[in-house]
Amino acid sequence: MNFGNFIIKGNKIAFLIIILSFFTSISLSNYFINKYDRYEVSTDELETHAMIKSDLVDYWSNAKIFKKDLNDNKNFISSGNEMWRSYLHERLIGLYFYVTDKKMFDNWDIEKYVSLLFSSEDKIRIANGNKYLFLVLQSLLYYFILLFLYLKIINYYPKKHCICTILFLSINPNIFTFHSSFFTESIFYSLQLLFIYFLIDFSYKKKKQFYNRHIARNNVYAKTFCNIFCNTFVIFLFIHF
């Protein structure tokens, strides 16, 4: 289905929701980058980056090592440190900086970085700038998948139900704000929508197995209140397909 047919068939509302949500998301990202892409003194009198702190420092550091290994002509699989946290996210960050050839750190006074054991953030300093495009790309990924999900579910459900679903997934604050941060959740939700997209064409037996595994995994790894909504949406699909 091309975009002309998409609009002609009366789907303008869903299309506008997705487009406006995307541009609102990247506008919010631009605001956050302009205001918080800098170092600040925290309440415990330590100087830290306002947007990249705690676990994100580890992601950023491992991404730098991954980028360096790619520059040294290592392959994608063997590059980078041993993984103790999210495998994909730090590699996506490293790949982004590798492709754009942008600087990640102003200071890197470390001989060997060991994930989870590093506690000397004064030896590194994250470079300002060069981050906005990454946030735009992760927002684009999410809303692009959301558009194709709408094109899929419109074949199974009344249009008003599909529009309500798209509206919820587009502007729910528990999802929306993650698109303007460097945490893992934005990519995580994009992959969940992608799984649901392919799930719709599965046989009933395969669907049932997938639902059971999906909900069990969400219960194990649930870190945000939004996982409750994700499970609710999956159960809704199971009941109605």
C-alpha positions in Angstrom: 0.0 0.0 0.0 1.5 3.4 -1.0 1.0 6.7 0.8 -1.5 7.9 -1.8 -3.9 5.0 -1.2 -3.2 5.3 2.6 -4.6 8.8 2.6 -7.4 8.3 0.0 -8.9 5.5 2.1 -9.6 7.9 4.9 -6.6 7.3 7.1 -5.6 11.0 7.4 -6.2 11.1 11.1 -3.8 8.2 11.9 -1.3 9.6 9.4 -1.4 13.1 11.1 -1.1 11.6 14.6 2.1 9.8 13.6 3.6 12.7 11.7 2.8 15.3 14.4 4.0 13.0 17.2 7.3 12.4 15.3 7.9 16.1 14.8 6.9 16.8 18.4 9.4 14.2 19.6 12.3 15.5 17.6 11.5 19.0 18.8 11.5 17.8 22.4 14.9 16.1 21.7 16.3 19.4 20.3 15.1 21.2 23.4 16.7 18.6 25.7 20.0 18.6 23.7 20.2 22.4 23.8 19.5 22.6 27.5 21.1 19.5 29.0 23.9 18.5 26.7 26.5 19.8 29.1 28.2 19.1 32.4 26.7 20.2 35.7 27.5 20.0 39.4 25.1 17.5 41.1 23.8 17.7 44.6 26.7 15.5 45.9 29.1 18.1 44.4 30.3 15.9 41.6 30.5 17.2 38.0 28.5 14.9 35.7 26.9 15.1 32.3 23.3 16.2 32.7 21.9 13.7 30.1 24.5 10.9 30.3 25.0 9.6 33.8 24.8 6.4 35.8 24.3 3.4 33.5 24.5 5.6 30.4 28.2 6.4 31.2 28.9 2.7 30.9 26.9 2.4 27.6 28.9 5.4 26.3 32.2 4.0 27.4 31.6 0.6 25.9 30.3 2.3 22.7 33.7 4.1 22.4 35.6 0.9 22.7 33.3 -0.7 20.1 33.9 2.3 17.8 37.6 2.0 18.3 37.6 -1.7 17.4 35.7 -1.0 14.2 38.2 1.7 13.3 40.9 -1.0 13.9 39.1 -3.2 11.3 37.6 -5.7 13.7 34.3 -7.2 12.6 31.0 -6.2 14.2 30.6 -9.4 16.4 34.1 -9.4 17.9 34.3 -5.6 18.5 33.7 -4.1 21.9 34.0 -5.3 25.5 32.5 -8.2 27.3 28.8 -7.4 27.7 27.3 -7.0 31.2 24.3 -4.9 30.2 22.4 -4.3 27.0 24.2 -5.7 24.0 22.5 -3.9 21.2 22.2 -0.4 22.6 25.8 0.5 23.2 26.7 -1.0 19.8 24.1 1.2 18.1 25.6 4.2 19.8 29.1 3.1 18.8 28.0 2.4 15.2 26.3 5.8 15.0 29.5 7.6 16.0 31.5 5.4 13.8 29.4 6.2 10.7 29.1 9.9 11.5 32.8 10.0 12.5 32.1 12.3 15.4 34.0 12.7 18.7 32.5 11.0 21.7 34.9 12.1 24.5 36.9 15.2 25.2 39.0 13.3 27.7 39.7 9.6 28.0 42.4 8.9 30.5 41.9 5.2 30.8 44.2 2.3 29.8 41.7 -0.5 30.1 38.0 0.1 30.7 36.2 -2.7 32.6 32.4 -2.5 32.7 30.8 -2.4 36.1 34.1 -1.9 37.9 34.8 1.6 36.6 34.2 4.3 39.3 36.5 7.2 38.2 34.3 9.4 36.0 36.8 12.2 36.6 39.1 10.4 34.1 36.7 10.8 31.3 34.7 13.7 29.8 31.9 13.2 27.3 32.1 15.6 24.4 29.2 18.1 23.9 27.3 18.0 20.7 27.0 15.4 18.0 24.1 13.6 19.7 20.9 15.1 18.3 20.8 13.0 15.1 20.9 9.8 17.2 17.7 10.9 19.0 16.1 11.8 15.6 16.9 8.4 14.2 15.5 6.4 17.2 12.3 8.5 17.0 12.1 7.9 13.2 12.5 4.1 13.8 9.7 4.0 16.3 7.2 6.0 14.3 8.1 4.3 11.1 7.4 0.9 12.6 4.2 2.4 14.2 3.0 3.5 10.7 3.4 0.0 9.3 1.8 -1.5 12.4 -1.3 0.7 11.7 -1.3 -0.5 8.1 -1.4 -4.0 9.4 -4.0 -3.8 12.1 -6.4 -1.7 10.0 -7.1 -5.0 8.1 -8.3 -6.7 11.3 -10.0 -4.0 13.5 -12.5 -1.2 13.1 -10.7 2.0 12.1 -11.7 3.9 15.3 -10.1 1.2 17.4 -6.9 1.3 15.4 -6.7 5.1 15.6 -7.1 5.0 19.4 -4.3 2.4 19.5 -2.0 4.6 17.4 -2.9 7.6 19.4 -2.0 5.8 22.7 1.3 4.5 21.3 2.2 7.8 19.8 1.7 10.2 22.8 1.8 8.0 25.9 4.3 9.9 28.1 5.8 6.7 29.4 6.9 5.9 25.9 7.2 9.3 24.3 9.8 10.8 26.6 12.2 8.0 26.1 12.6 9.0 22.5 14.4 12.1 23.7 16.8 10.3 25.9 19.7 7.9 25.5 18.2 5.1 27.6 17.5 1.7 26.0 13.7 1.9 26.2 13.0 3.7 22.9 14.7 0.9 20.9 13.1 -1.7 23.1 9.6 -0.4 22.4 10.3 -0.2 18.7 11.4 -3.8 18.7 8.2 -4.8 20.6 6.1 -3.1 17.9 8.0 -4.9 15.2 7.4 -8.2 16.9 3.7 -7.5 17.1 3.7 -6.5 13.4 5.1 -9.9 12.4 3.1 -11.7 15.0 -0.2 -10.8 13.3 0.4 -13.1 10.4 1.4 -16.1 12.5 -0.8 -19.1 12.9 -2.9 -19.2 16.1 -0.7 -21.9 17.7 2.5 -19.8 17.1 0.7 -16.7 18.4 -0.2 -18.4 21.6 3.4 -19.5 22.2 4.7 -16.0 21.5 2.2 -14.3 23.8 3.2 -16.6 26.7 6.9 -15.9 26.1 6.4 -12.2 25.6 4.4 -11.7 28.8 6.7 -13.9 30.8 9.8 -11.9 29.5 8.0 -8.6 30.3 7.3 -9.7 33.8 10.9 -10.7 34.4 12.4 -7.6 32.9 9.7 -5.1 33.8 11.4 -1.8 34.7 8.8 0.8 33.9 5.1 1.2 34.4 4.7 1.1 30.6 5.3 -2.7 30.5 1.9 -3.1 32.0 0.4 -1.2 29.0 2.5 -3.4 26.6 1.2 -6.6 28.2 -2.3 -5.3 28.1 -2.0 -4.5 24.3 -0.6 -8.0 23.6 -3.5 -9.7 25.6 -5.9 -7.5 23.6 -4.5 -8.8 20.3 -4.6 -12.4 21.6 -8.3 -12.2 22.5 -9.4 -10.6 19.2 -7.3 -12.5 16.6 
